[in-house]
Amino acid sequence: MVTEKTIKQLIRKNGSPKVTLTFPTEKIGIERRQNPIRLKNQLTKAAEKLKSQGMKVDEVETFLKPARQLLDQSLFWSEMGYGMVIYIAPGYFEVFKLPYDTSEMIYVDRDFLITPLLPMISIDGSYFILAISLKQIRLLHCSRTSITDVTPEELPANFGEWLGEKPEQQIQFHTGANEGEKAIYFGHGANEEDQKEIAEEYLREVEKSATRVMNQFQDPMLPAGLSENIALYRKVNHYGRVLDNNITHNPDELSDTQLRDRGWSIIKDFFLNDLFESLENYRESSLDRVSTDPSEIIPSTVMGKTGTIFITKDLVRWGKYDTDNHKVYFKNQPENGDVDLMNWLSIKGIETGSNVYVLPKDEMPEHAELAALFRF
């Protein structure tokens, strides 16, 4: 899971050079075969950049080896997000699978490219919904605008199928109940305690498989189902990020999209409370407290004046910052020593205590590419 702590650790990582590889990934179908090919092509280009900066051939091969080893790891490519970011530095290697797409870029600099990760702590936080019912278990990986069914393949299609594979439980489940006894949602025939015991065993198997998938992302999870079934699941749960809230409704009556939307209405404040407050403060502030001018925002941030920065997703602006004269020089194409100033600004903002948000263009203040709210 990407948190502010993750970002700060990347900013503080020692060693140089630092290489960041970013590219969109295909989640399903035959197009998934393109994912390792894209990485292979990026590694070829990254190697050329490193050589052009004076690194020897054998040093380049050693430096990029952890990333090249991914090319032959079929399990790694079996579960994809919509984008990928890879960080490589001396003695350091990290991969992040993103729940949103990202542009393709090879960035070699003294700093990592952190902007592709910032939406994870801005508006595109991802979460799980586990729909628990008699007819079907669904594990959905969602963001505000996307849904991916990540239900483990090893799970039985439904409770009845699981029960059919357990003859001893089937006998217990269908005997011993007196007419009129209360039956919980999982079935009819056994007495209530027997039903709960059998349901718990089933949910333990569900929990084990679901937690294996969720642990790969460490995103928060919302359970969906009737209250008694959710209570049983919570009893057997070992996943550390199950939220206290529930979607209390029979999930068989809801589509994946309806579950996602109900989940988002519950969880959005968990992700976006600080962002919404910052946007409201921007709207209500006087003109001398806000700016959309990069030539003003960047020096103000370096000097600690900026409280909040809003950057358009995937925005790249090449150039340099003159620290002696506090001037910004922009370039259409990067030359020696030029950096992505939006990434550089993000790093300086975080280092000086600013809140930094990366947003879609249509949600930016004044629909600007860059905006800032000043402290004073």
C-alpha positions as CSV (number, residue, x, y, z in Angstrom):
1,M,0.0,0.0,0.0
2,V,1.2,3.5,-0.9
3,T,1.1,6.0,2.0
4,E,2.8,9.3,2.8
5,K,5.4,7.3,4.6
6,T,6.1,5.4,1.4
7,I,6.6,8.6,-0.6
8,K,8.9,10.1,2.0
9,Q,11.0,7.0,2.1
10,L,11.5,7.2,-1.7
11,I,12.4,10.9,-1.4
12,R,15.1,10.1,1.3
13,K,16.5,7.0,-0.5
14,N,20.3,7.4,-0.8
15,G,22.4,6.4,-3.8
16,S,22.7,7.6,-7.4
17,P,21.7,7.2,-10.1
18,K,18.0,6.6,-9.5
19,V,15.9,5.0,-12.3
20,T,12.1,5.2,-12.4
21,L,10.2,3.2,-15.0
22,T,6.5,3.8,-15.5
23,F,4.1,2.3,-18.1
24,P,0.4,1.3,-18.4
25,T,-0.4,-2.4,-18.1
26,E,-3.1,-4.6,-19.5
27,K,-5.2,-6.5,-16.9
28,I,-7.0,-9.2,-19.0
29,G,-7.0,-11.1,-22.2
30,I,-4.3,-11.7,-24.8
31,E,-3.0,-8.1,-24.4
32,R,-1.5,-9.0,-21.1
33,R,1.4,-10.5,-23.1
34,Q,2.4,-7.0,-23.9
35,N,3.3,-6.2,-20.3
36,P,6.7,-7.9,-20.0
37,I,7.5,-6.7,-23.6
38,R,6.9,-3.1,-22.5
39,L,9.2,-3.6,-19.5
40,K,11.9,-5.3,-21.7
41,N,11.8,-2.3,-24.1
42,Q,12.1,0.2,-21.2
43,L,15.0,-1.7,-19.8
44,T,16.8,-1.5,-23.1
45,K,16.3,2.3,-23.2
46,A,17.2,2.7,-19.6
47,A,20.5,0.9,-20.2
48,E,21.3,3.2,-23.0
49,K,20.7,6.3,-20.8
50,L,22.9,4.9,-18.0
51,K,25.7,4.2,-20.5
52,S,25.4,7.7,-21.9
53,Q,26.0,9.0,-18.4
54,G,29.2,7.1,-18.0
55,M,28.2,3.8,-16.4
56,K,30.1,0.8,-17.7
57,V,28.3,-2.1,-19.5
58,D,28.8,-4.6,-16.7
59,E,27.7,-2.1,-14.1
60,V,24.5,-1.4,-16.1
61,E,23.7,-5.1,-16.3
62,T,24.2,-5.5,-12.5
63,F,22.2,-2.4,-11.8
64,L,19.2,-3.4,-13.9
65,K,19.3,-7.2,-13.1
66,P,16.5,-7.2,-10.5
67,A,14.1,-5.7,-13.0
68,R,15.2,-8.0,-15.8
69,Q,14.5,-11.0,-13.5
70,L,10.9,-10.0,-13.5
71,L,10.6,-10.8,-17.2
72,D,10.7,-14.6,-16.6
73,Q,8.4,-14.6,-13.5
74,S,5.1,-15.7,-14.8
75,L,3.4,-15.4,-11.4
76,F,4.4,-11.8,-11.2
77,W,2.6,-11.0,-14.4
78,S,-0.5,-13.1,-13.6
79,E,-2.2,-10.3,-11.5
80,M,-1.9,-6.8,-12.9
81,G,-3.2,-3.4,-12.1
82,Y,-3.7,-0.7,-14.7
83,G,-0.2,0.7,-14.4
84,M,3.3,-0.1,-13.0
85,V,6.1,1.9,-11.4
86,I,9.5,0.4,-10.9
87,Y,12.2,2.1,-8.8
88,I,15.9,1.1,-9.1
89,A,18.9,2.6,-7.2
90,P,22.1,1.1,-5.9
91,G,21.1,-1.7,-3.5
92,Y,17.4,-0.9,-3.9
93,F,14.6,-2.2,-6.0
94,E,10.8,-1.7,-5.6
95,V,7.7,-2.3,-7.8
96,F,4.2,-0.8,-7.4
97,K,1.2,-2.1,-9.4
98,L,-1.2,0.8,-9.8
99,P,-5.1,0.7,-9.7
100,Y,-5.1,3.4,-12.4
101,D,-3.2,3.9,-15.7
102,T,0.0,5.9,-16.0
103,S,2.0,7.3,-18.9
104,E,5.1,5.6,-20.2
105,M,8.4,7.2,-19.0
106,I,12.0,6.4,-18.3
107,Y,13.4,8.8,-15.7
108,V,17.0,8.8,-14.7
109,D,17.9,11.5,-12.1
110,R,19.2,12.1,-8.6
111,D,15.6,11.7,-7.4
112,F,12.9,9.1,-8.0
113,L,9.8,10.1,-10.0
114,I,7.2,10.2,-7.2
115,T,4.3,11.8,-9.1
116,P,3.0,8.5,-10.5
117,L,2.3,7.3,-6.9
118,L,0.7,10.5,-5.6
119,P,-2.8,9.7,-6.9
120,M,-2.8,6.8,-4.5
121,I,-2.9,9.3,-1.6
122,S,-5.1,11.8,-3.5
123,I,-8.3,10.8,-5.3
124,D,-7.7,7.4,-6.8
125,G,-7.4,5.3,-3.6
126,S,-8.4,1.7,-4.2
127,Y,-10.3,-0.6,-1.9
128,F,-11.8,-4.1,-1.8
129,I,-15.4,-5.2,-1.5
130,L,-16.0,-8.8,-0.3
131,A,-19.6,-9.7,-1.2
132,I,-20.7,-12.6,1.0
133,S,-23.8,-14.6,0.1
134,L,-25.2,-18.1,-0.3
135,K,-25.2,-18.0,-4.1
136,Q,-21.9,-16.3,-4.8
137,I,-18.7,-14.9,-3.2
138,R,-17.3,-11.9,-5.0
139,L,-14.0,-10.1,-4.2
140,L,-13.9,-6.8,-6.1
141,H,-11.0,-4.5,-6.3
142,C,-12.4,-1.0,-6.8
143,S,-11.5,2.6,-7.2
144,R,-14.0,5.5,-7.6
145,T,-14.3,4.7,-11.3
146,S,-13.1,1.1,-11.8
147,I,-14.0,-2.5,-10.8
148,T,-11.9,-5.6,-11.2
149,D,-13.2,-9.0,-10.1
150,V,-10.3,-10.6,-8.3
151,T,-12.3,-13.5,-6.7
152,P,-9.8,-16.4,-6.1
153,E,-10.2,-19.2,-8.7
154,E,-9.8,-21.9,-6.1
155,L,-13.0,-20.8,-4.2
156,P,-16.1,-23.0,-4.8
157,A,-18.6,-21.2,-7.0
158,N,-21.1,-21.0,-4.1
159,F,-21.9,-22.4,-0.7
160,G,-23.9,-25.3,-2.2
161,E,-20.9,-26.5,-4.2
162,W,-18.6,-26.3,-1.2
163,L,-21.2,-28.2,0.9
164,G,-21.4,-30.9,-1.8
165,E,-17.7,-31.5,-1.4
166,K,-18.1,-32.0,2.3
167,P,-20.3,-35.1,2.8
168,E,-19.9,-35.0,6.6
169,Q,-21.1,-31.4,6.7
170,Q,-23.9,-32.1,4.3
171,I,-25.3,-34.7,6.6
172,Q,-25.1,-32.4,9.6
173,F,-26.5,-29.5,7.7
174,H,-29.6,-31.3,6.5
175,T,-30.5,-33.2,9.7
176,G,-31.5,-32.4,13.3
177,A,-33.7,-29.3,12.9
178,N,-37.2,-29.1,14.2
179,E,-39.9,-27.4,12.2
180,G,-40.2,-23.7,12.9
181,E,-36.6,-23.3,14.1
182,K,-34.9,-20.1,13.0
183,A,-32.5,-20.5,10.1
184,I,-29.8,-18.1,9.2
185,Y,-29.1,-17.0,5.6
186,F,-26.7,-19.8,4.8
187,G,-29.4,-22.5,4.7
188,H,-32.2,-24.5,6.1
189,G,-32.5,-27.8,7.9
190,A,-29.9,-27.8,10.6
191,N,-30.4,-26.1,14.0
192,E,-28.9,-22.6,14.3
193,E,-25.7,-23.5,16.1
194,D,-25.0,-26.2,13.5
195,Q,-25.6,-23.7,10.7
196,K,-23.2,-21.2,12.3
197,E,-20.5,-23.8,12.8
198,I,-20.7,-25.0,9.2
199,A,-20.9,-21.4,7.9
200,E,-17.8,-20.5,9.9
201,E,-15.9,-23.4,8.3
202,Y,-16.9,-22.2,4.9
203,L,-16.0,-18.6,5.6
204,R,-12.6,-19.7,6.9
205,E,-11.8,-21.1,3.5
206,V,-13.2,-17.9,1.9
207,E,-11.1,-15.8,4.2
208,K,-7.9,-17.6,3.6
209,S,-8.2,-17.2,-0.2
210,A,-9.4,-13.6,-0.1
211,T,-6.7,-12.5,2.4
212,R,-4.0,-14.0,0.1
213,V,-5.2,-11.8,-2.7
214,M,-5.8,-8.6,-0.5
215,N,-2.3,-8.9,1.1
216,Q,-0.8,-8.2,-2.3
217,F,-2.3,-4.7,-2.2
218,Q,-3.0,-3.9,1.5
219,D,-6.0,-1.8,0.5
220,P,-8.9,-1.3,2.9
221,M,-11.8,-3.8,2.6
222,L,-15.6,-3.3,3.0
223,P,-17.7,-6.4,3.6
224,A,-21.0,-6.6,1.9
225,G,-23.9,-8.9,2.9
226,L,-26.6,-9.6,5.5
227,S,-25.6,-8.5,8.9
228,E,-25.3,-12.1,10.3
229,N,-23.1,-13.2,7.5
230,I,-20.8,-10.2,7.9
231,A,-20.6,-10.9,11.7
232,L,-19.5,-14.5,11.0
233,Y,-16.9,-13.3,8.5
234,R,-15.5,-10.8,10.9
235,K,-15.1,-13.6,13.5
236,V,-12.8,-15.6,11.3
237,N,-11.1,-12.7,9.5
238,H,-7.3,-12.2,9.7
239,Y,-6.9,-9.4,7.2
240,G,-5.7,-6.3,9.1
241,R,-7.5,-3.6,7.0
242,V,-11.2,-4.5,7.2
243,L,-13.1,-1.3,7.9
244,D,-15.7,-1.0,10.6
245,N,-18.3,0.0,8.1
246,N,-20.4,-2.5,6.1
247,I,-22.6,-2.6,3.0
248,T,-25.5,-4.2,4.8
249,H,-27.6,-5.6,1.9
250,N,-28.0,-9.0,0.2
251,P,-25.3,-8.7,-2.5
252,D,-27.1,-11.0,-4.8
253,E,-29.4,-8.1,-5.5
254,L,-26.6,-5.8,-6.5
255,S,-24.4,-5.6,-9.6
256,D,-20.7,-5.1,-9.3
257,T,-21.2,-1.5,-10.3
258,Q,-23.8,-1.0,-7.6
259,L,-21.5,-2.5,-5.0
260,R,-18.7,-0.3,-6.0
261,D,-20.8,2.8,-5.9
262,R,-22.2,1.9,-2.5
263,G,-18.7,1.2,-1.3
264,W,-17.4,4.5,-2.6
265,S,-20.2,6.5,-0.9
266,I,-19.0,4.9,2.4
267,I,-15.2,5.0,1.9
268,K,-14.7,8.3,0.0
269,D,-14.4,10.3,3.2
270,F,-11.7,7.8,4.4
271,F,-9.6,8.8,1.3
272,L,-10.6,12.3,0.5
273,N,-11.4,14.3,3.7
274,D,-8.2,16.3,3.6
275,L,-8.4,16.8,-0.2
276,F,-12.0,18.1,0.0
277,E,-11.1,20.5,2.7
278,S,-8.1,21.8,0.8
279,L,-10.2,22.3,-2.4
280,E,-12.8,24.2,-0.3
281,N,-10.1,26.4,1.2
282,Y,-8.7,27.2,-2.2
283,R,-12.1,28.3,-3.5
284,E,-12.7,30.5,-0.5
285,S,-9.3,32.1,-0.3
286,S,-8.5,35.6,-1.6
287,L,-6.6,36.0,-4.9
288,D,-3.3,36.9,-3.1
289,R,-3.4,33.5,-1.3
290,V,-3.7,31.4,-4.5
291,S,-1.9,31.0,-7.8
292,T,-1.8,29.0,-11.0
293,D,1.5,30.4,-12.2
294,P,4.4,27.8,-12.0
295,S,6.9,30.7,-12.0
296,E,5.4,31.9,-8.8
297,I,4.4,28.6,-7.2
298,I,7.8,26.9,-7.5
299,P,9.9,29.6,-5.8
300,S,7.2,30.1,-3.1
301,T,7.3,26.4,-2.4
302,V,11.1,26.4,-2.0
303,M,10.8,29.3,0.4
304,G,8.2,27.5,2.5
305,K,5.3,29.7,1.6
306,T,3.1,27.1,-0.1
307,G,0.6,25.1,2.0
308,T,-1.1,23.0,-0.7
309,I,-0.1,22.1,-4.2
310,F,-2.5,20.7,-6.9
311,I,-0.9,19.0,-10.0
312,T,-2.6,17.6,-13.0
313,K,-2.1,13.8,-13.3
314,D,0.6,12.8,-15.8
315,L,1.7,16.5,-16.2
316,V,5.5,16.7,-17.1
317,R,7.3,20.1,-17.4
318,W,11.1,20.0,-18.1
319,G,13.5,22.6,-16.9
320,K,15.7,23.8,-14.1
321,Y,15.4,25.9,-11.0
322,D,18.0,28.5,-10.2
323,T,18.3,28.3,-6.4
324,D,20.5,31.5,-6.2
325,N,18.1,33.8,-8.0
326,H,14.8,31.8,-7.4
327,K,14.0,31.6,-11.0
328,V,12.4,28.8,-13.1
329,Y,13.6,27.9,-16.6
330,F,11.4,25.8,-18.7
331,K,12.4,23.6,-21.7
332,N,10.3,22.0,-24.4
333,Q,12.7,19.0,-24.4
334,P,15.0,17.9,-21.6
335,E,18.7,18.7,-21.9
336,N,21.6,17.8,-19.7
337,G,20.7,18.5,-16.1
338,D,17.0,19.2,-16.7
339,V,14.5,17.6,-14.5
340,D,10.7,17.1,-14.5
341,L,9.8,20.3,-12.5
342,M,6.4,18.9,-11.5
343,N,8.2,16.0,-9.8
344,W,10.8,18.3,-8.4
345,L,8.1,20.6,-7.1
346,S,6.3,17.7,-5.5
347,I,9.4,16.6,-3.6
348,K,10.2,20.2,-2.4
349,G,6.6,20.6,-1.4
350,I,6.6,17.5,0.7
351,E,10.0,18.4,2.2
352,T,8.7,21.8,3.2
353,G,5.4,20.5,4.7
354,S,3.0,21.2,1.8
355,N,0.1,18.9,1.0
356,V,0.6,17.7,-2.6
357,Y,-2.4,16.3,-4.6
358,V,-2.4,14.9,-8.1
359,L,-5.8,15.2,-9.7
360,P,-7.5,14.6,-13.1
361,K,-7.6,17.8,-15.2
362,D,-11.4,18.3,-14.8
363,E,-11.1,18.3,-11.0
364,M,-8.2,20.7,-10.7
365,P,-8.9,24.2,-9.2
366,E,-9.9,26.5,-12.1
367,H,-9.1,23.6,-14.4
368,A,-5.5,24.7,-14.3
369,E,-2.5,22.5,-14.9
370,L,-1.0,23.6,-11.6
371,A,-2.4,25.4,-8.7
372,A,-1.3,26.3,-5.1
373,L,-2.8,27.7,-1.9
374,F,-0.3,29.8,0.0
375,R,0.1,29.8,3.8
376,F,0.6,33.6,3.9
